[in-house]
């Protein structure tokens, strides 16, 4: 089982940047594909980005493509989400998640087995 703790959220103006981090504990982190999801009030949790265990493959939601970058450092048991050109519609609680898979890069909530508590990102206009 992987335990996940997110950090790096906060309040930022539109057009600004934030870098989220997700620190993982547990032996299976380095063999798990990882993902970021977000959930705004009154909305369902939605996929943001995911990365394979090696970092060689990534996938992004269309809404963040070209603005967000997911990366990982297996030596530090950490996955990152660099968010640039932030928009008010990016405001949400952001969750880190560990997948059942290694080389596949899943995008469905049901493909992820462990979740963090979330970190709040608020983008003001």
Number of C-alpha atoms within 10 A of each C-alpha: 11 18 16 24 18 23 18 14 18 14 13 18 14 17 14 14 16 18 16 22 22 25 19 23 14 11 11 16 23 21 17 23 28 33 33 27 22 22 19 16 9 6 9 9 17 17 22 25 26 30 28 24 25 16 19 9 14 19 18 20 15 11 12 17 12 12 14 20 20 23 22 21 14 15 7 11 17 20 26 22 23 14 20 17 15 23 19 15 13 20 20 21 18 26 26 31 29 27 28 17 17 19 15 16 22 23 22 13 16 9 16 19 13 15 20 19 15 22 21 20 22 20 19 16 11
